[in-house]
Amino acid sequence: MDFNEKLQNLRKQKGLTQEELAEVLYVSRTAVSKWESGRGLPSIDSLKCIAKYFSVSLDELLSGDDILAIAETDVKQKQNRTKKLLFGLTDLGMALLYFLPFFAERSDKAVLSVPLISLSGVATYILAIYYVVISLTALCGVGALAFQNCKLVLFNRITDIVSLLLGVIATYLFIISLQPYAAIYSFFLIIIKVFALFKAK
């Protein structure tokens, strides 16, 4: 007997509807419906709750291969959530350039280190580009954190690419405009993202 049939039988033996079981397990009725129709398997946490509630072992609910498949899926999801969290935080970290003294302010007598909000010794259009790129990157970070549980593969890939691309643009922009500290900071954030991508593979 497959898991979906076992779950259905256990639920009916307790005299529960799918909605009532969903409430007990703190999941949606749609999730229970999906499990019972054989269109998916629960997470490890949900599986433990099911086993505990019906007083059965995990082995009684699933075969060893199914348990391994669920565990692998859970690990992958956790890695992806960690990756999105790192991407979001590093992108938000770009907003610190507004306040960190990483920009060179050149005057007749000396070169001072100032934050972006105090920078005035550069062309207005360059300053505007700095603000646009940093603001877009920070917004990308807010989006990554807000949608870190999103399971749409295409959406996640696009946001990852946009985030990396903005980081590369920012680094290149800082290099060509002779802002080495801002460039090093931006490049360091890209390295963190690349590391997170490889860890999530």
Disulfide bonds with the S-S distance in Angstrom:
none
